[in-house]
Amino acid sequence: MIGTRKKGIVAVGMSGGVDSSVAAALLKKQGYEVIGVYFITSDQTTSGKIRDNICCSLESMMDARKVAQQLGCKFYTVNLRTVFKEKVFDDFIKEYESGRTPNPCIHCNKFVKFGEALRKVKLLGADYLATGHYARIKKTLKHKNIKTGKQESRYIYRLFEGKDKNKDQTYFLHTLGQDQLAHIMFPLGKLTKPKVRKIAAKFNLPTASKVESQEICFIPDGDVANFLRQHIDFKSGDIFDIETKEKVGEHDGLQAFTVGQRKGIGLPGGPWYVAKLDIRKSVLYVTKNIDLIYKKQMKVRNIHWIVGESKLPAKIQVKIRYNSDPVAVTVQSKEGDDYIVEFDKPQKAITPGQSAVFLKKDECLGGGIIEG
């Protein structure tokens, strides 16, 4: 058994992968009492050779259980099907029906893993919930003057990028608030993926060489369009050149397209780029002029600031999608629920429904949903 000292009770969300397995092993070694928790978000069914939800496969659950047993940890399964269906699965379909491109992993972290799951592991007696995310949490003591003239001391929790920039997951965690961050641990934040693999091998964990999935958990084959066709009635319509206003073709469903898309449009004489989706009229607007899919400004709705709203105008950085590089912006002003964000240099494919995540050096400040 790894570790003997007891520093508190930590529930580790164990997916059956190498990252969460190493997170549990490290916490055990550090002297925490570790509870292994496997989150069930959908039914463990199969469709041909592809599992409907690879995260909830029987194989993954058994791998997680094996690791917990090897570490000498209690192991529980927690049913999160209802909240996952409502907040992640149904929202994903609804957003695509509206012509937007959502990011389900962000909603899953906000409402499922660090929402309902955090609440449930506290009921199990856990002080913290830990996961295998590559990110770092830092806390600082802040002294604040209150109306009485006295001072109160409280901790402020900040979110920072993980050491492994190729695996950093702060983009997906930007909705976390102070109450959540106070009860969360990311043991892999200061490690690289190769180092995690070595630690797993050192501990002889059964998941040490397990291949990880990069796809949406409920679309393990990665074919989003095919998945959507099973849940949405695609409506055909016309394709127009956004500059000439001339009809250049037809489409069989706007949900198969996203702003900035180049491949798969099916028009001759390209390259063509998706410029705009008009769901109400079922019209797809395209262009050959790549400059037209660049924007100098965007609107971002309901920005969540992890440590209070930045003083506006704020010169910071933003990522407009997970795999994009941070770029310099100025958050100019706020109009109702929308923030006006201006890029230092025009950016390509500003996609409604995606998240804009704001950074200052390696600190994640928060983020919101791109409106256009």
C-alpha positions as CSV (number, residue, x, y, z in Angstrom):
1,M,0.0,0.0,0.0
2,I,1.3,3.4,-1.0
3,G,1.5,6.1,1.7
4,T,0.8,5.9,5.4
5,R,0.1,9.5,6.7
6,K,-3.4,10.9,6.6
7,K,-3.7,14.5,5.5
8,G,-7.4,14.5,4.5
9,I,-9.8,12.6,2.3
10,V,-9.6,13.1,-1.4
11,A,-12.1,11.5,-3.9
12,V,-10.3,10.9,-7.2
13,G,-12.4,10.9,-10.3
14,M,-11.0,7.7,-11.9
15,S,-11.9,7.2,-15.6
16,G,-9.8,4.1,-16.1
17,G,-7.1,6.1,-17.9
18,V,-3.5,6.7,-17.0
19,D,-3.8,10.3,-15.9
20,S,-6.5,9.8,-13.2
21,S,-4.7,6.6,-12.1
22,V,-1.4,8.5,-11.5
23,A,-3.3,11.3,-9.8
24,A,-4.7,8.7,-7.3
25,A,-1.2,7.1,-6.8
26,L,0.5,10.4,-6.1
27,L,-2.1,11.6,-3.6
28,K,-1.9,8.2,-1.8
29,K,1.9,8.6,-1.6
30,Q,1.6,12.1,-0.3
31,G,-0.4,10.8,2.7
32,Y,-4.0,11.5,1.7
33,E,-6.8,9.1,2.3
34,V,-7.9,8.4,-1.3
35,I,-11.3,7.3,-2.4
36,G,-11.6,6.1,-6.0
37,V,-14.8,7.3,-7.7
38,Y,-16.0,6.3,-11.1
39,F,-18.6,8.7,-12.7
40,I,-21.3,7.1,-14.8
41,T,-22.7,9.6,-17.3
42,S,-24.6,7.4,-19.7
43,D,-25.6,3.8,-20.2
44,Q,-22.9,1.3,-20.9
45,T,-24.2,0.1,-24.3
46,T,-22.5,-0.7,-27.5
47,S,-23.4,0.1,-31.1
48,G,-21.6,-2.4,-33.4
49,K,-17.9,-2.1,-32.6
50,I,-18.2,1.4,-31.2
51,R,-19.2,2.1,-27.7
52,D,-21.8,4.9,-27.3
53,N,-19.8,6.4,-24.4
54,I,-16.3,5.2,-24.1
55,C,-16.0,6.9,-20.7
56,C,-18.8,4.7,-19.3
57,S,-17.6,1.4,-20.8
58,L,-17.4,-1.7,-18.6
59,E,-13.7,-1.9,-19.5
60,S,-13.0,1.6,-18.3
61,M,-14.8,1.0,-15.0
62,M,-13.0,-2.3,-14.4
63,D,-9.6,-0.6,-15.1
64,A,-10.4,2.1,-12.6
65,R,-11.5,-0.5,-10.0
66,K,-8.2,-2.5,-10.5
67,V,-6.1,0.7,-9.9
68,A,-8.1,1.5,-6.7
69,Q,-7.7,-2.1,-5.4
70,Q,-3.9,-2.0,-6.1
71,L,-3.6,1.3,-4.2
72,G,-5.8,0.0,-1.4
73,C,-8.5,2.5,-1.9
74,K,-12.2,2.3,-1.4
75,F,-14.0,2.4,-4.8
76,Y,-17.5,3.8,-5.6
77,T,-19.5,4.4,-8.7
78,V,-21.6,7.6,-8.9
79,N,-24.6,8.0,-11.1
80,L,-24.5,11.3,-13.0
81,R,-26.7,10.2,-15.9
82,T,-29.5,12.8,-15.4
83,V,-27.3,15.9,-15.0
84,F,-25.1,14.8,-17.9
85,K,-28.0,14.3,-20.3
86,E,-29.6,17.6,-19.4
87,K,-26.5,19.9,-19.2
88,V,-24.2,18.2,-21.7
89,F,-25.9,15.8,-24.1
90,D,-29.2,17.7,-24.7
91,D,-27.4,21.1,-24.7
92,F,-25.0,19.8,-27.4
93,I,-27.9,18.9,-29.7
94,K,-29.9,22.1,-28.9
95,E,-26.9,24.3,-29.7
96,Y,-26.3,22.6,-33.1
97,E,-30.0,22.9,-33.9
98,S,-29.6,26.6,-33.4
99,G,-26.6,26.8,-35.8
100,R,-24.0,27.1,-33.1
101,T,-20.9,25.0,-32.4
102,P,-20.8,24.1,-28.6
103,N,-18.0,22.7,-26.6
104,P,-19.5,19.9,-24.4
105,C,-16.4,19.3,-22.3
106,I,-16.7,22.8,-20.8
107,H,-20.3,22.1,-19.8
108,C,-19.3,18.7,-18.4
109,N,-16.7,20.2,-16.1
110,K,-19.0,23.0,-15.0
111,F,-22.1,21.1,-14.3
112,V,-21.1,17.4,-14.0
113,K,-17.5,16.8,-12.8
114,F,-17.1,19.9,-10.6
115,G,-20.8,20.5,-10.1
116,E,-23.0,17.5,-9.2
117,A,-20.0,15.1,-8.8
118,L,-18.3,17.4,-6.4
119,R,-21.5,17.7,-4.3
120,K,-21.8,13.9,-4.2
121,V,-18.2,13.1,-3.2
122,K,-18.6,15.6,-0.3
123,L,-21.5,13.5,0.9
124,L,-19.1,10.5,0.9
125,G,-17.0,12.5,3.3
126,A,-14.4,13.8,0.9
127,D,-12.6,17.1,1.6
128,Y,-11.5,17.4,-2.0
129,L,-12.2,16.1,-5.5
130,A,-9.1,15.4,-7.6
131,T,-8.9,14.6,-11.3
132,G,-6.2,14.0,-13.9
133,H,-6.5,17.4,-15.6
134,Y,-3.3,19.2,-16.6
135,A,-3.8,22.5,-14.8
136,R,-2.6,24.2,-11.6
137,I,-4.5,25.9,-8.7
138,K,-2.8,28.4,-6.5
139,K,-4.2,30.1,-3.4
140,T,-3.2,33.3,-1.9
141,L,-4.3,35.0,1.3
142,K,-6.1,38.2,0.7
143,H,-6.9,40.9,3.4
144,K,-10.1,42.8,2.6
145,N,-11.5,45.8,4.3
146,I,-15.2,45.4,5.0
147,K,-17.9,48.0,5.8
148,T,-17.3,47.8,9.6
149,G,-13.8,49.0,9.1
150,K,-12.4,45.7,10.3
151,Q,-10.4,43.3,8.2
152,E,-11.2,39.8,7.1
153,S,-8.8,37.3,5.7
154,R,-9.7,34.8,3.0
155,Y,-8.0,32.7,0.4
156,I,-8.3,33.6,-3.3
157,Y,-7.9,30.7,-5.7
158,R,-6.4,31.2,-9.1
159,L,-6.2,28.8,-12.1
160,F,-2.9,28.4,-14.1
161,E,-1.9,26.5,-17.1
162,G,-0.3,23.1,-16.6
163,K,3.5,22.6,-17.1
164,D,2.8,20.5,-20.2
165,K,1.6,23.1,-22.6
166,N,0.6,20.4,-25.1
167,K,-1.8,18.9,-22.5
168,D,-2.9,22.0,-20.7
169,Q,-6.6,21.9,-20.0
170,T,-7.4,25.3,-18.5
171,Y,-9.5,26.1,-21.6
172,F,-12.0,23.5,-20.4
173,L,-11.9,24.6,-16.8
174,H,-12.4,28.3,-17.1
175,T,-15.9,28.3,-15.7
176,L,-14.8,27.1,-12.2
177,G,-15.5,29.4,-9.3
178,Q,-14.0,30.1,-6.0
179,D,-16.2,27.6,-4.1
180,Q,-15.2,24.9,-6.6
181,L,-11.5,25.6,-6.7
182,A,-11.3,25.5,-2.9
183,H,-12.2,21.8,-3.0
184,I,-10.4,20.7,-6.2
185,M,-6.9,19.2,-6.7
186,F,-5.0,18.7,-9.9
187,P,-2.0,16.5,-9.0
188,L,-0.6,16.4,-12.5
189,G,-0.4,20.2,-13.0
190,K,3.4,20.3,-12.6
191,L,4.0,17.2,-14.7
192,T,4.4,16.4,-18.4
193,K,2.6,13.5,-20.0
194,P,5.8,11.5,-20.6
195,K,6.6,11.9,-16.9
196,V,3.1,10.7,-16.0
197,R,3.6,7.6,-18.1
198,K,6.9,6.9,-16.3
199,I,5.3,7.3,-12.9
200,A,2.5,4.9,-13.9
201,A,5.1,2.3,-15.0
202,K,7.1,2.8,-11.7
203,F,3.9,2.1,-9.7
204,N,3.2,-0.8,-12.0
205,L,-0.3,0.5,-12.6
206,P,-2.5,-1.5,-15.0
207,T,-3.3,1.6,-17.0
208,A,0.3,2.6,-17.6
209,S,0.3,2.0,-21.4
210,K,-3.4,2.6,-22.0
211,V,-4.1,4.7,-25.1
212,E,-6.2,7.8,-24.4
213,S,-9.2,9.0,-26.4
214,Q,-9.2,12.5,-27.9
215,E,-12.8,12.5,-29.1
216,I,-16.0,13.7,-27.5
217,C,-16.9,11.0,-25.0
218,F,-20.4,10.3,-26.4
219,I,-19.1,10.4,-30.0
220,P,-16.1,8.0,-29.7
221,D,-15.8,7.5,-33.5
222,G,-15.4,11.3,-33.9
223,D,-18.1,11.6,-36.6
224,V,-20.1,14.5,-35.3
225,A,-22.2,15.0,-38.4
226,N,-23.3,11.4,-38.4
227,F,-24.1,11.6,-34.7
228,L,-26.2,14.7,-35.2
229,R,-28.2,13.1,-38.0
230,Q,-29.4,10.5,-35.5
231,H,-30.8,13.2,-33.2
232,I,-31.7,16.2,-35.5
233,D,-33.8,16.4,-38.6
234,F,-31.5,18.0,-41.1
235,K,-33.2,20.5,-43.4
236,S,-31.8,21.0,-46.9
237,G,-31.3,24.5,-48.3
238,D,-29.3,26.8,-50.6
239,I,-25.7,27.8,-50.6
240,F,-25.0,31.4,-51.5
241,D,-21.8,33.3,-52.2
242,I,-21.8,35.9,-49.4
243,E,-20.2,38.5,-51.7
244,T,-22.1,38.1,-55.0
245,K,-25.3,36.9,-53.4
246,E,-25.5,34.2,-56.1
247,K,-26.6,30.7,-55.5
248,V,-23.7,28.3,-55.9
249,G,-25.1,25.1,-54.6
250,E,-27.3,23.2,-52.1
251,H,-26.7,21.6,-48.8
252,D,-28.5,18.9,-46.9
253,G,-28.3,20.3,-43.4
254,L,-26.6,23.4,-41.8
255,Q,-25.6,21.3,-38.7
256,A,-22.9,19.7,-40.8
257,F,-21.0,23.0,-41.1
258,T,-19.2,25.5,-38.9
259,V,-17.9,29.0,-39.5
260,G,-14.4,28.9,-41.1
261,Q,-14.8,25.3,-42.4
262,R,-13.0,24.6,-45.7
263,K,-13.2,20.9,-46.2
264,G,-16.5,19.0,-46.9
265,I,-18.5,21.9,-48.4
266,G,-18.8,20.0,-51.7
267,L,-18.5,22.9,-54.1
268,P,-16.4,23.0,-57.3
269,G,-13.8,25.7,-58.0
270,G,-12.7,26.2,-54.5
271,P,-11.3,26.5,-52.0
272,W,-14.6,27.7,-50.4
273,Y,-14.9,28.8,-46.8
274,V,-18.1,28.8,-44.6
275,A,-18.8,32.4,-43.8
276,K,-22.2,32.3,-42.1
277,L,-25.1,30.0,-41.2
278,D,-28.7,31.3,-41.4
279,I,-30.7,28.7,-39.5
280,R,-34.0,30.6,-39.9
281,K,-33.8,30.5,-43.7
282,S,-31.7,27.4,-43.9
283,V,-29.1,29.2,-46.0
284,L,-25.3,28.5,-46.0
285,Y,-23.2,31.5,-46.9
286,V,-19.7,30.7,-48.3
287,T,-16.8,32.7,-49.8
288,K,-13.6,32.2,-51.7
289,N,-12.2,35.4,-50.1
290,I,-10.5,34.2,-46.9
291,D,-10.3,37.8,-45.6
292,L,-14.0,37.7,-45.1
293,I,-13.8,35.0,-42.4
294,Y,-11.4,37.2,-40.4
295,K,-12.8,39.6,-37.7
296,K,-11.3,42.5,-35.8
297,Q,-13.9,42.3,-33.1
298,M,-16.2,39.8,-31.3
299,K,-19.0,39.7,-28.7
300,V,-18.6,37.4,-25.8
301,R,-21.6,36.7,-23.5
302,N,-21.7,36.3,-19.8
303,I,-17.9,36.2,-19.1
304,H,-17.1,34.3,-15.9
305,W,-14.1,35.9,-14.1
306,I,-12.4,33.5,-11.8
307,V,-11.1,36.2,-9.5
308,G,-13.3,39.2,-10.1
309,E,-14.0,41.2,-13.3
310,S,-11.0,42.8,-14.9
311,K,-11.0,46.6,-14.9
312,L,-12.1,47.7,-18.4
313,P,-10.6,48.3,-20.8
314,A,-8.4,45.3,-20.2
315,K,-5.4,44.4,-22.3
316,I,-5.1,40.6,-22.0
317,Q,-5.0,37.5,-24.2
318,V,-7.6,35.1,-25.5
319,K,-8.0,31.6,-26.9
320,I,-11.0,31.4,-29.3
321,R,-10.7,27.6,-29.5
322,Y,-8.9,24.9,-27.5
323,N,-6.1,24.2,-30.1
324,S,-5.5,27.9,-31.0
325,D,-2.7,30.0,-29.7
326,P,-3.5,32.9,-27.3
327,V,-3.7,36.3,-29.1
328,A,-3.6,39.8,-27.7
329,V,-7.0,41.5,-27.2
330,T,-8.6,44.5,-25.4
331,V,-11.8,43.8,-23.6
332,Q,-13.3,47.2,-24.4
333,S,-16.6,47.5,-22.7
334,K,-19.8,45.7,-21.6
335,E,-23.2,46.1,-23.3
336,G,-25.8,44.2,-21.2
337,D,-24.6,40.6,-21.0
338,D,-22.1,41.0,-23.8
339,Y,-18.5,42.1,-23.7
340,I,-17.0,43.8,-26.7
341,V,-13.6,42.3,-27.4
342,E,-11.2,43.8,-29.9
343,F,-8.3,41.8,-31.4
344,D,-4.9,43.5,-31.9
345,K,-4.8,41.6,-35.2
346,P,-7.9,40.2,-37.0
347,Q,-8.6,36.5,-36.3
348,K,-10.1,33.8,-38.5
349,A,-13.3,31.8,-37.9
350,I,-14.9,33.5,-34.9
351,T,-17.4,30.7,-34.2
352,P,-20.7,31.4,-32.3
353,G,-21.1,28.8,-29.5
354,Q,-17.5,28.2,-28.9
355,S,-15.8,29.6,-25.8
356,A,-13.4,32.6,-25.6
357,V,-11.0,32.0,-22.7
358,F,-8.9,34.9,-21.3
359,L,-5.4,34.6,-20.1
360,K,-2.7,36.8,-18.6
361,K,0.6,35.1,-19.1
362,D,0.0,31.6,-17.8
363,E,-3.0,32.4,-15.6
364,C,-6.5,31.6,-16.8
365,L,-8.8,34.6,-15.9
366,G,-12.1,33.1,-17.1
367,G,-14.1,33.2,-20.2
368,G,-17.5,33.2,-21.9
369,I,-19.5,32.1,-25.0
370,I,-18.7,33.7,-28.4
371,E,-21.8,35.3,-29.9
372,G,-20.2,36.5,-33.1
